[in-house]
């Protein structure tokens, strides 16, 4: 099924915003790269902010489907799936996860940084993405038998975020495996309390 002009705009904007920043990337650059006319853009989006939200929603869906798929295909064992998150992250950090996007840190951390007001729709979309990942991790922690799945999920989420920041800022894909080793100890300690 051929992509719509709206899809072309969102995918082009995702690529450009992710690599160059939301505020630094102008509408003219997006129009030039996508080959879409300005009128077509404004037929689909009333403002750049509306386009940014569409991009964040697309990235949320794309990223969660990819990461959860990578974790779920490893094993039915929830502990193994939790640890597989870090293998998936390493693939992403090395630029092998999303065709044509490379690795430029986390689009949601980037968005929250650029739109620091917690009431801004882009910041709220970023926070919602992080909450949805946390909810998935909490479910796996519960399935693994953790006595306090919410606490363990928060700990693993912090390891994940730290690995993302380290990989991006220090160009260190190995941060994923370091975090995985820490996660294994953390999971085992939590499960031993059960």
HELIX and SHEET records of a PDB file:
HELIX    1   1 UNK A    5  UNK A   20  1                                  16    
HELIX    2   2 UNK A   27  UNK A   34  1                                   8    
HELIX    3   3 UNK A   38  UNK A   44  1                                   7    
HELIX    4   4 UNK A   48  UNK A   72  1                                  25    
HELIX    5   5 UNK A   78  UNK A   93  1                                  16    
HELIX    6   6 UNK A  107  UNK A  114  1                                   8    
HELIX    7   7 UNK A  121  UNK A  144  1                                  24    
HELIX    8   8 UNK A  149  UNK A  169  1                                  21    
HELIX    9   9 UNK A  175  UNK A  192  1                                  18    
END                                                                             
